[in-house]
Amino acid sequence: MIRFWADHIATDTNVEQRIEIHDNGFNGTAQKMKGTGSDWMSFSHSKIDPQDPFGNPLQKGNLKVKLWIRNQQERDLLDNILAASDQRFKMRYVVDGNDEWEGFLLPDLSSYSEDNPSQATFTEKILVSLRGLIMILLVQLP
């Protein structure tokens, strides 16, 4: 379930970018957080060549989000993330209402500052072997 979210609408393109933090142990109302500035979010991933999809069998992705920690609920989220297992929290990157990317938020790659208000940086990294996925799918077919 969505626990927190942050968004931004680009003034030049009118494209909405939204980051959602999902918590599989949360059953409340989602709250909006605020990005730390123009570089509050970065996203990159490998491109698959449609002519040669197995030419680069390892696909990498990285989503990094910088958010202000301004109140106790946001501080509780940070504390929960830092103490959580690797599969409790997910981050989802949504562009104009369409899911662009989703992955587990990694507590070991999360950081924060002790300023007031403090900043938290959350990161998810994904490394997928296309050959491994295809092999798994083939094994599961009847």
Rosetta silent file (secondary structure, phi, psi, omega in degrees, C-alpha in Angstrom):
SEQUENCE: MIRFWADHIATDTNVEQRIEIHDNGFNGTAQKMKGTGSDWMSFSHSKIDPQDPFGNPLQKGNLKVKLWIRNQQERDLLDNILAASDQRFKMRYVVDGNDEWEGFLLPDLSSYSEDNPSQATFTEKILVSLRGLIMILLVQLP
SCORE:     score description
SCORE:     0.000 S_00000001
   1 L     0.000  143.784  179.195    0.000    0.000    0.000 S_00000001
   2 E   -66.439  127.431  177.138    1.243    3.515   -0.740 S_00000001
   3 E  -103.314  -43.544  178.267    2.615    5.114    2.422 S_00000001
   4 E  -140.826  157.266  176.236    4.213    8.272    1.014 S_00000001
   5 E  -150.624  156.993  175.112    4.515    9.960   -2.378 S_00000001
   6 E  -142.488  146.332 -179.820    6.163   12.977   -3.962 S_00000001
   7 E  -144.517  167.969  179.467    5.575   14.489   -7.374 S_00000001
   8 E  -154.700  136.487  173.800    6.671   17.240   -9.713 S_00000001
   9 E  -109.794  118.978 -178.852    5.201   18.658  -12.926 S_00000001
  10 L   -66.251  130.802 -178.386    7.871   19.958  -15.308 S_00000001
  11 L   -71.817  -27.968 -177.780    7.090   23.520  -16.362 S_00000001
  12 L   -83.990  -32.883 -176.994    8.643   23.121  -19.828 S_00000001
  13 L  -112.416  -12.635 -176.906    7.038   19.788  -20.826 S_00000001
  14 L    63.471   22.084  178.476    4.066   19.578  -18.414 S_00000001
  15 L   -86.281  130.873  177.212    5.103   15.969  -17.659 S_00000001
  16 E   -93.138  127.319  173.514    4.208   14.738  -14.176 S_00000001
  17 E  -113.271  133.107 -176.216    6.801   12.606  -12.400 S_00000001
  18 E  -135.456  137.359  173.825    5.733   10.846   -9.243 S_00000001
  19 E  -113.689  129.584  177.164    7.584    8.654   -6.770 S_00000001
  20 E  -116.705  135.854  173.708    5.556    6.344   -4.539 S_00000001
  21 E  -107.591  114.991 -179.065    6.930    4.542   -1.494 S_00000001
  22 E   -99.492  137.944 -178.796    4.951    1.368   -0.862 S_00000001
  23 E  -126.100  115.523 -177.488    5.046   -0.375    2.531 S_00000001
  24 L   -72.997   -3.132  176.651    3.678   -3.923    2.732 S_00000001
  25 L  -111.046   20.257 -173.876    3.128   -3.432    6.485 S_00000001
  26 L  -118.298  135.771  178.080    1.074   -0.210    6.232 S_00000001
  27 L  -133.831   52.198 -179.037   -2.725    0.203    6.257 S_00000001
  28 L  -129.127 -159.034  179.516   -3.313    3.945    6.453 S_00000001
  29 L   -94.707  131.679 -179.941   -3.697    7.025    4.309 S_00000001
  30 L   -66.073  146.411  179.296   -0.796    7.967    2.048 S_00000001
  31 E  -122.597  149.283  179.323    0.927   11.293    2.722 S_00000001
  32 E   -84.430  136.037  172.123    2.756   13.649    0.406 S_00000001
  33 L  -110.608  170.282 -176.806    6.458   14.297    0.923 S_00000001
  34 L  -119.035  131.762  174.650    8.534   17.076   -0.634 S_00000001
  35 E   -68.574  158.790 -173.549   11.560   16.676   -2.886 S_00000001
  36 L   -85.690   -0.831  179.651   14.745   18.553   -1.934 S_00000001
  37 L   149.608 -162.284 -174.255   15.053   20.641   -5.107 S_00000001
  38 L   -64.194  -25.068  178.896   15.590   20.378   -8.841 S_00000001
  39 L  -103.256   30.664 -174.842   17.734   17.240   -8.487 S_00000001
  40 L   -67.084  -19.551 -176.896   15.350   15.506   -6.071 S_00000001
  41 E  -143.341  136.819  172.793   14.933   12.478   -8.335 S_00000001
  42 E  -136.780  143.454 -176.541   17.125   10.658  -10.839 S_00000001
  43 E  -141.847  133.254  175.156   16.288    7.586  -12.887 S_00000001
  44 E  -148.615  151.530  176.008   18.341    5.574  -15.342 S_00000001
  45 E  -158.106  159.372  177.660   18.157    2.110  -16.845 S_00000001
  46 L   -69.304  150.045  176.628   19.674   -0.007  -19.584 S_00000001
  47 L  -101.748  139.935  176.183   17.955   -0.026  -22.950 S_00000001
  48 L   -93.607  128.283  176.917   17.056   -3.277  -24.679 S_00000001
  49 L   -80.075  114.120 -177.478   17.905   -3.413  -28.379 S_00000001
  50 L   -62.836  -23.226  178.416   14.779   -4.850  -30.077 S_00000001
  51 L   -77.674  -26.369 -178.092   16.984   -6.215  -32.891 S_00000001
  52 L  -145.652   72.790 -173.788   19.199   -8.102  -30.422 S_00000001
  53 L   -62.757  -22.348  179.551   17.442   -8.403  -27.033 S_00000001
  54 L   -99.619    7.346  177.899   20.092  -10.804  -25.679 S_00000001
  55 L   -63.070  -33.269  175.147   23.036   -8.681  -26.858 S_00000001
  56 L  -127.585   86.064 -172.150   23.192   -7.162  -23.376 S_00000001
  57 L   -70.936  -15.201  177.351   21.723   -9.857  -21.099 S_00000001
  58 E  -101.779  115.046  179.255   22.279   -7.860  -17.890 S_00000001
  59 E  -102.999  129.247 -177.120   19.833   -4.995  -17.539 S_00000001
  60 E  -116.190  147.139  175.766   20.598   -2.421  -14.844 S_00000001
  61 E  -144.224  153.525 -179.071   18.411    0.244  -13.326 S_00000001
  62 E  -148.057  125.654  175.511   18.792    2.929  -10.685 S_00000001
  63 E  -124.690  122.477 -178.009   16.185    5.171   -9.062 S_00000001
  64 E  -125.994  130.355 -175.873   17.408    7.727   -6.519 S_00000001
  65 E  -129.822  133.463  176.544   15.099   10.060   -4.577 S_00000001
  66 E  -114.786  119.925 -175.829   15.989   12.900   -2.179 S_00000001
  67 E  -127.153  148.935  173.729   13.192   13.933    0.184 S_00000001
  68 E   -76.666  140.604  172.239   12.864   16.339    3.094 S_00000001
  69 E  -106.874  101.668 -169.021   12.170   14.787    6.505 S_00000001
  70 L  -110.646  -15.750 -176.337   10.031   17.524    8.071 S_00000001
  71 L  -146.527  178.557 -174.867    7.839   15.878   10.710 S_00000001
  72 H   -66.431  -35.944  179.104    7.566   12.843   12.977 S_00000001
  73 H   -64.683  -40.256  177.771    5.640   10.710   10.453 S_00000001
  74 H   -69.799  -35.796  176.239    8.338   11.241    7.836 S_00000001
  75 H   -65.528  -39.493  177.034   11.014   10.516   10.476 S_00000001
  76 H   -61.813  -40.057  176.818    9.158    7.292   11.375 S_00000001
  77 H   -59.752  -48.158  179.478    9.243    6.303    7.686 S_00000001
  78 H   -58.342  -47.756  179.450   13.000    6.884    7.583 S_00000001
  79 H   -60.740  -41.669  178.781   13.533    4.858   10.771 S_00000001
  80 H   -62.643  -42.627 -179.404   11.318    2.051    9.425 S_00000001
  81 H   -65.070  -44.864 -177.402   13.225    1.945    6.132 S_00000001
  82 H   -65.247  -26.079 -179.023   16.634    1.895    7.810 S_00000001
  83 H   -99.524   -2.444 -170.718   15.549   -1.025   10.036 S_00000001
  84 L   -83.567  163.709  170.676   13.525   -2.948    7.420 S_00000001
  85 L   -72.984  165.489 -177.325   14.219   -6.081    5.455 S_00000001
  86 L   -68.381   -9.149 -176.458   15.142   -5.649    1.791 S_00000001
  87 L  -120.796   16.624  177.814   11.636   -6.587    0.644 S_00000001
  88 L   -82.592  -41.094 -175.261    9.338   -4.542    2.893 S_00000001
  89 E  -110.483  141.297  172.993    9.430   -1.267    0.927 S_00000001
  90 E  -123.429  149.233  170.110    9.108   -0.665   -2.805 S_00000001
  91 E  -113.837  137.589  178.298    9.596    2.515   -4.768 S_00000001
  92 E  -122.152  134.319  176.735    7.561    3.105   -7.889 S_00000001
  93 E  -106.083  121.234 -175.477    8.367    5.705  -10.545 S_00000001
  94 E  -121.244  130.354  178.654    5.250    6.931  -12.358 S_00000001
  95 E  -119.503  120.223 -178.557    5.262    9.255  -15.388 S_00000001
  96 L    48.713   41.861  176.833    1.961   10.881  -16.403 S_00000001
  97 L    83.097   -1.233 -179.849    0.030    8.178  -14.562 S_00000001
  98 E  -107.795  131.100  177.592    1.906    5.258  -16.164 S_00000001
  99 E   -64.124  122.134 -178.985    4.157    2.948  -14.139 S_00000001
 100 E  -101.498  -33.888 -173.723    7.670    3.416  -15.491 S_00000001
 101 E  -162.401  147.073  175.931    9.716    1.460  -12.948 S_00000001
 102 E  -150.085  140.010  177.582    9.316   -0.414   -9.683 S_00000001
 103 E  -165.713  169.406 -179.805   11.778   -2.067   -7.363 S_00000001
 104 E   -75.537  137.276  176.325   12.627   -2.769   -3.757 S_00000001
 105 L   -78.378  129.298 -174.658   13.995    0.107   -1.715 S_00000001
 106 L   -98.959  111.157 -178.531   17.360   -0.923   -0.285 S_00000001
 107 H   -57.849  -35.849 -177.735   17.904    0.137    3.353 S_00000001
 108 H   -66.279  -21.792  179.696   21.682   -0.292    3.060 S_00000001
 109 H  -100.114    3.527  179.564   21.806    2.347    0.298 S_00000001
 110 L   -88.640  146.030  179.464   19.576    4.843    2.132 S_00000001
 111 E  -143.816  168.381  178.914   21.115    7.816    3.925 S_00000001
 112 E  -155.175  162.110  175.792   20.041   10.939    5.770 S_00000001
 113 L  -107.377  159.850  179.884   21.393   14.167    7.216 S_00000001
 114 L   -94.455    8.486  178.810   20.970   15.370   10.800 S_00000001
 115 L   -64.153  172.503  176.204   19.996   18.901    9.721 S_00000001
 116 L  -129.275  109.548   -0.606   16.621   20.343   10.622 S_00000001
 117 L   -74.039  153.127 -178.743   14.734   19.659    8.448 S_00000001
 118 E   -90.798  165.094  178.347   16.871   16.714    7.442 S_00000001
 119 E  -113.485  141.752  174.641   17.201   15.149    4.014 S_00000001
 120 E  -120.090  140.123  175.502   16.854   11.460    3.214 S_00000001
 121 E  -116.764  120.930  179.596   18.164    9.786    0.080 S_00000001
 122 E  -111.725  137.112 -176.620   16.492    6.541   -0.929 S_00000001
 123 E  -132.542  140.917  168.017   17.931    4.324   -3.643 S_00000001
 124 E  -128.070  139.411  177.393   16.835    1.215   -5.451 S_00000001
 125 E  -128.129  141.142  179.889   19.035   -0.677   -7.835 S_00000001
 126 E  -130.347  135.952  175.002   17.975   -3.531  -10.046 S_00000001
 127 E  -131.389  116.274 -174.763   20.119   -5.996  -11.939 S_00000001
 128 E  -122.363  133.559  173.258   18.229   -8.475  -14.084 S_00000001
 129 E   -95.148  113.707  179.744   19.583  -11.274  -16.229 S_00000001
 130 H   -62.658  -39.050  179.725   17.348  -11.594  -19.293 S_00000001
 131 H   -63.267  -40.960  177.970   18.648  -15.072  -19.998 S_00000001
 132 H   -62.865  -40.267  178.683   17.808  -16.136  -16.456 S_00000001
 133 H   -66.074  -42.937  179.490   14.273  -14.785  -16.774 S_00000001
 134 H   -64.229  -41.179  178.404   13.717  -16.518  -20.102 S_00000001
 135 H   -61.370  -44.196  179.256   15.039  -19.794  -18.680 S_00000001
 136 H   -62.326  -44.050  179.529   12.687  -19.550  -15.701 S_00000001
 137 H   -62.674  -41.290 -179.667    9.729  -18.839  -17.971 S_00000001
 138 H   -66.391  -37.539  179.467   10.576  -21.776  -20.230 S_00000001
 139 H   -66.059  -33.023 -177.211   10.878  -24.135  -17.290 S_00000001
 140 H   -81.697  -11.271  179.389    7.442  -23.115  -16.018 S_00000001
 141 L   -73.499  145.252  179.493    5.652  -23.725  -19.301 S_00000001
 142 L   -70.380    0.000    0.000    3.702  -27.028  -19.548 S_00000001
